[in-house]
Amino acid sequence: MLTPGKLNVVFTTDFVSFKVELHNSGSSRDTHVAVKVAISRGAQGGPITTTETLGSLSPGETETVTFAHLGKVPFAMESSLRVEVSGGHGPIKVYPVVFTSPD
């Protein structure tokens, strides 16, 4: 689990994957909820971005969205992972991260 505001060390191979857990704490059903992740790469080019969409999320329900094979991330340099959920369903979260090899 990543912590906002604290440098997070992420052990990974060439292609990183993340899971984002969403919980509907409201009283109505949400439909077409889009979750976007962006990983900054500094001088290595623009960010790695991808979006996944849930069909619906009922009140009290929790769903996990998996982002797999996001591409080559910058190793051994501080970058950031940004998570944004459409429709104002919670704040945008930004996590400072450093990717490193598990070896």
C-alpha positions as CSV (number, residue, x, y, z in Angstrom):
1,M,0.0,0.0,0.0
2,L,1.4,3.4,-1.0
3,T,1.3,6.4,1.4
4,P,0.7,9.9,0.1
5,G,3.3,12.5,1.3
6,K,5.9,9.9,2.0
7,L,8.5,8.5,-0.4
8,N,7.4,5.0,-1.4
9,V,9.9,2.5,-2.6
10,V,8.3,0.2,-5.2
11,F,10.1,-3.1,-6.1
12,T,9.3,-4.1,-9.6
13,T,10.6,-5.7,-12.8
14,D,10.6,-3.9,-16.2
15,F,6.8,-3.5,-16.3
16,V,4.9,-2.2,-13.2
17,S,1.4,-3.1,-12.2
18,F,-0.9,-1.4,-9.6
19,K,-4.2,-2.2,-8.0
20,V,-6.5,0.7,-7.0
21,E,-9.3,-0.1,-4.6
22,L,-12.5,2.0,-4.8
23,H,-15.3,2.0,-2.3
24,N,-18.7,3.6,-2.8
25,S,-19.5,5.2,0.6
26,G,-22.4,7.2,-0.8
27,S,-26.1,6.3,-1.0
28,S,-26.5,6.0,-4.8
29,R,-25.1,3.8,-7.5
30,D,-22.2,5.2,-9.5
31,T,-21.9,4.2,-13.2
32,H,-19.1,4.5,-15.7
33,V,-16.5,5.4,-13.0
34,A,-13.2,6.1,-14.7
35,V,-9.9,5.6,-12.8
36,K,-6.8,7.2,-14.3
37,V,-3.2,6.6,-13.3
38,A,-0.2,8.6,-14.4
39,I,3.5,7.9,-13.6
40,S,5.9,10.8,-14.2
41,R,9.1,9.9,-16.0
42,G,11.1,13.2,-15.8
43,A,13.6,13.6,-18.6
44,Q,12.8,10.2,-20.0
45,G,9.7,11.5,-21.7
46,G,6.1,12.2,-20.9
47,P,4.1,10.4,-18.2
48,I,2.9,6.9,-18.5
49,T,-0.9,7.2,-18.4
50,T,-3.8,4.8,-18.6
51,T,-7.5,4.7,-17.7
52,E,-9.8,1.9,-16.7
53,T,-13.6,2.2,-16.3
54,L,-15.9,0.3,-14.0
55,G,-19.4,-0.4,-15.3
56,S,-21.0,0.4,-11.9
57,L,-20.4,0.6,-8.2
58,S,-23.3,0.1,-5.8
59,P,-23.5,1.8,-2.4
60,G,-21.3,0.0,0.1
61,E,-19.5,-1.9,-2.6
62,T,-15.8,-2.1,-3.1
63,E,-14.1,-2.9,-6.4
64,T,-10.5,-3.3,-7.3
65,V,-9.2,-1.9,-10.6
66,T,-5.9,-3.5,-11.8
67,F,-3.5,-1.6,-14.0
68,A,-1.0,-4.1,-15.5
69,H,2.0,-3.8,-17.7
70,L,2.1,0.0,-17.6
71,G,5.4,0.3,-19.5
72,K,9.0,0.9,-18.5
73,V,9.2,3.1,-15.4
74,P,12.2,5.3,-14.4
75,F,14.4,3.3,-12.0
76,A,16.4,4.9,-9.2
77,M,14.9,8.3,-9.5
78,E,12.1,10.0,-7.6
79,S,8.9,10.2,-9.7
80,S,5.2,10.3,-8.8
81,L,2.2,8.2,-9.2
82,R,-1.1,10.1,-9.6
83,V,-4.5,8.5,-9.2
84,E,-7.6,10.4,-10.3
85,V,-11.2,9.1,-10.2
86,S,-13.8,10.7,-12.5
87,G,-16.8,12.7,-11.4
88,G,-15.2,14.1,-8.2
89,H,-15.4,10.7,-6.4
90,G,-12.7,11.6,-4.0
91,P,-9.5,13.7,-4.0
92,I,-6.7,13.2,-6.6
93,K,-4.0,11.3,-4.8
94,V,-0.3,11.8,-5.6
95,Y,2.3,9.4,-4.3
96,P,6.0,10.1,-4.4
97,V,7.7,6.9,-5.6
98,V,11.1,5.4,-6.5
99,F,11.1,2.3,-8.6
100,T,13.8,-0.2,-7.9
101,S,14.7,-3.8,-8.9
102,P,13.8,-6.6,-6.4
103,D,17.3,-8.0,-6.7
